Structures are given as structure tokens and as C-alpha cells.
Amino acid sequence: MQKLRKSSTPLPAPSLELDQQLCFALYSTMLGVNKVYRALLKDLGLTYPQYLVMLALWQRDDLTVSEIGERLFLDSPTLTPLLKRLEAAGFVARNRSGVDERQVIVSLTLDGQRLRERARNIPACVAAAMECTPVEIDTLRSQLTNMRSKLYKNAG
């Protein structure tokens, strides 16, 4: 693992109290988010990671496995079982590229396309569970996206 880049700004001495850790706040919040999504996605027959794959395909169909992995920050060994389960459920089809046999193209089936309409209200339900306004959600998303970019850049 590469060394993290050192900050040029001195930081105050860190607290080791659990409730003072940003990582714990993010982790425990994500547990709550997953709990809300689990209840909403149960009727669709999807897990949260499968839902993320479907979101990527609803945004742009016919993606390679590596394109989906890049979009979702997942590696192939993690992504392949998700795609196999989505294929078994009839939501996606996986086919070798006609241009490059090494690439697998993932495409929505008709059932996968129809599932989009059933999932349409999920973001609003999650926002309601968070009791956040659209502006608060946009601000938080922007802050988290910015933080993620910095973390990936500095983690090497």
C-alpha cells in the first residue's frame, strides 16, 4: 500500500473517542441507509449493491463489466456474482463483445427496463426517511462526492 500524502496544514491532536470519529459517523450512517434501502428493495427482489448496478444500467445501458466496476468503485471479483444473480433474476443479460471477446457487455432485459418504473419512488422514500430537504441532500451529496475524490486521490 502506498503512503498517504501528508497534509501541509497541522491538525489538532486527534481524539480516539468513538463518537468523535468521522469514519464511525459514516459507517453507522451507512448502516441506517442500508436498512432503509433493504426494506424498499425487498419488493423489487434486489439487494442494495444490485440496485446500484441497475441504476448504472438505467442511466446508460450496454456497459462492460469494467465500466460498471469503475462507475461503482467495485472490482471484478465483487461485481461478477452480483451480475450473475441479476442475470438469474432476468434483469440483465451478459454477452461477449463482438469487437473484443475479452469484454463482457451487460445489457438490461425487458424485465430490467420495466423494473425502473417500479423503483422510481425509491429516492423520494429514502429522502423522506432521512427527513432532509432536497437542498440538504444535494449539499450532502456534493460534500461526500468531494470527500471521496480527495480520499481516492490521497490514498494512492
C-alpha positions in Angstrom: 0.0 0.0 0.0 1.3 3.4 -0.9 1.8 6.1 1.8 -0.8 8.7 2.2 0.1 12.2 1.3 0.9 14.4 4.3 -1.2 17.4 4.9 0.6 20.8 4.9 -1.8 22.0 7.5 -1.1 20.8 11.0 -4.1 19.1 12.5 -5.2 19.2 16.2 -4.3 16.1 18.2 -6.9 13.5 17.2 -9.4 12.2 19.7 -9.8 8.5 20.0 -13.3 8.6 21.3 -15.6 6.5 19.1 -18.3 9.2 18.7 -15.6 11.7 17.6 -14.5 9.6 14.6 -15.7 10.6 11.2 -15.3 7.0 10.0 -17.7 5.8 12.6 -20.3 8.5 11.7 -20.1 7.5 8.1 -20.1 3.8 8.9 -23.1 3.9 11.2 -25.0 6.2 8.9 -24.5 3.8 6.0 -25.9 1.0 8.2 -29.0 3.1 8.6 -29.1 3.9 4.9 -28.8 0.2 4.0 -31.6 -0.7 6.4 -33.9 1.8 4.7 -32.9 0.5 1.2 -33.2 -3.1 2.3 -36.9 -2.6 3.2 -37.6 -0.7 -0.1 -35.7 -3.0 -2.3 -37.2 -6.2 -0.9 -40.3 -5.9 -3.1 -38.1 -5.5 -6.2 -36.1 -8.6 -5.4 -32.8 -6.5 -5.3 -30.1 -6.1 -2.8 -28.5 -2.6 -2.4 -25.4 -3.5 -4.5 -27.7 -4.9 -7.2 -29.7 -1.7 -7.1 -26.6 0.3 -7.7 -25.8 -1.9 -10.8 -29.3 -1.3 -12.1 -29.0 2.4 -11.5 -25.8 2.5 -13.6 -27.6 0.5 -16.4 -30.7 2.6 -16.3 -28.5 5.6 -16.8 -26.6 4.0 -19.7 -27.4 0.5 -21.0 -24.9 -1.9 -22.6 -21.9 -1.3 -20.3 -18.9 -3.5 -20.0 -18.2 -5.2 -16.7 -15.2 -3.0 -16.2 -17.2 0.2 -16.9 -19.8 -0.8 -14.3 -16.9 -1.6 -11.8 -15.3 1.8 -12.4 -18.7 3.6 -12.0 -19.5 1.8 -8.7 -15.9 1.5 -7.3 -16.2 -2.3 -7.4 -13.6 -4.8 -8.6 -14.5 -7.7 -10.9 -14.5 -10.5 -8.2 -17.1 -8.5 -6.3 -19.1 -7.5 -9.3 -19.3 -10.8 -11.1 -21.5 -12.6 -8.5 -23.8 -9.6 -8.4 -24.2 -9.7 -12.2 -24.8 -13.5 -12.2 -27.6 -13.0 -9.7 -29.1 -10.2 -11.7 -28.9 -12.3 -14.8 -30.5 -15.3 -13.0 -33.4 -13.0 -11.9 -33.9 -12.0 -15.5 -33.0 -8.3 -15.2 -29.7 -8.3 -17.2 -28.1 -10.3 -19.9 -24.3 -10.8 -20.2 -22.8 -11.3 -23.6 -19.2 -11.3 -25.0 -18.3 -8.2 -27.1 -18.3 -8.8 -30.8 -15.3 -6.4 -31.0 -13.2 -7.8 -28.1 -14.0 -11.3 -26.8 -12.3 -10.5 -23.5 -15.0 -7.9 -22.7 -18.5 -8.8 -21.4 -21.3 -6.4 -22.2 -24.1 -6.2 -19.6 -27.5 -5.2 -21.0 -30.9 -4.6 -19.5 -33.6 -7.2 -20.4 -37.2 -6.1 -20.8 -37.8 -7.1 -17.2 -34.8 -5.0 -16.2 -36.2 -2.0 -18.1 -39.6 -2.4 -16.5 -38.1 -2.6 -13.0 -37.0 1.0 -13.4 -40.6 2.2 -13.2 -41.2 0.2 -10.0 -38.0 1.7 -8.5 -38.9 5.3 -9.4 -40.1 6.3 -5.9 -37.1 4.8 -4.0 -35.0 8.1 -3.9 -38.0 10.0 -2.5 -38.7 7.4 0.1 -35.1 7.4 1.2 -35.1 11.2 1.4 -38.3 11.1 3.5 -36.7 8.6 5.9 -33.7 10.9 6.2 -36.0 13.8 6.9 -33.9 16.0 4.7 -34.9 18.7 2.2 -33.8 18.4 -1.4 -31.3 21.2 -0.8 -29.8 19.4 2.2 -29.5 16.2 0.2 -27.8 18.0 -2.7 -25.4 19.7 -0.4 -24.5 16.5 1.5 -24.1 14.6 -1.8 -21.8 17.3 -3.1 -19.7 17.2 0.1 -19.4 13.5 0.1 -18.5 13.3 -3.6 -15.8 15.9 -3.0 -14.5 14.0 0.1 -14.5 10.7 -1.9 -12.4 12.3 -4.7 -9.9 13.6 -2.2 -9.7 10.3 -0.4 -9.1 8.3 -3.6 -6.5 10.9 -4.8 -4.6 10.8 -1.5 -4.9 7.0 -0.8 -2.7 6.4 -3.8 
